[in-house]
Amino acid sequence: MSKVTKNITVLPGDGIGPEIVAQAQKVLQAVSEKYGVNFEFTEGLIGAAAIDATGDALPADTVTACQQADAVLLGAVGDPKFDNDPNAKVRPEQGLLAIRKALGLFTNIRPIRTFNALLDQAPIKPERLEGADFVIYRELTGGIYFGAKGKEGEDKAYDHCVYERSEIERIAHLAFKAATQRRNKLTLVDKANVLETSRLWRKVVQEMSADYPSVEVDYLFVDNAAMQVILNPKQFDVVLTENMFGDIISDEASIISGSLGMLPSASVGTGSSLFEPIHGSYPQAAGKNIANPMATILSVAMMLDHLELFDAAEDVRKAVDFALDEGFATEDVNKAAPQSTTAVGDFIAAQIKDTVSA
């Protein structure tokens, strides 16, 4: 019987991207050997690497490869030479926005959980954190980031925030469905006491809640939510919010894990789904073999869930947990006895093949 084949488009990107993506591919190879799934990789350019090679932050052939893939694995995008050049006409981050648009990626899914081995590394008391496990559903293609913007003279500027019912409904359905598969609680984060768009979000979610009677729905203003994420993160299960609030809340929540290098994400929508760590390109560490690949590897676990390879996804998570429990990690996690990026990738891949039970 022939192997099942999954086509993965790999976008290593900039900075540490190529190094961490290489470790994620090792993990996929281990899954392939254990479960008999064939992963075929197609590599594409994005970000600064693409600008240097083609002048475009997202070349057309990269878009085509992503559209034809079963899933897309992204490393990181960004380069300080563009950050420091205010006259740059093309910037690496334009590639990220363009791929989201090309694939119709309207939802960013970011799981937030604690790791027992890292409880002491977060700047919050361990007893507040232990057992925290929630997921943020952030709307990704609307709101103030994509609304009309401009300037009137030198002293006045505007950014319009616009949402349509259909944009809210499509992500809310995903969030409600996720809640039914978790602990049946959904929290809408908004600013409905001030913003008309937030009042529309609240109205739509209230109406939709009738279709999900098992899900308890509560509502938090974003300022209170930002406080509650720190005071009592264990209260949350599924958090649903609009684009800018989601950007802020998810970055704030990232400290709960103990390291930015531990948090994966998925972006889903109408086309191929994209999986990437939440951290940036970390150019200071590029080429030094010190970057933490675990967020990228955990993004692969999310990819495997998406591909309905659930046992393989669980194996990846167990292997990462085992590595952390053994202290086999890069310097951001284990300063006393740090391991290299490649060593961590090898260790986790070996655990999947040899130790973790199917």
KATA-V282049 format. One record per helix or strand of 2 or more residues. SS is the DSSP state (H for helix, E for strand). FROM is the first residue (numbers start at 1). TO is the last residue. If there is no record, write none. Layout:
SS&FROM&TO, SS&FROM&TO
This chain:
E&4&13, H&17&35, E&37&43, H&48&54, H&60&67, E&71&76, H&80&83, H&92&103, E&107&113, H&116&121, H&126&129, E&133&139, H&143&145, E&149&151, E&157&159, H&165&180, E&185&190, H&196&211, E&216&221, H&222&231, H&233&235, E&238&241, H&243&257, H&260&262, E&264&268, E&274&277, H&283&285, H&294&306, H&310&325, H&341&354
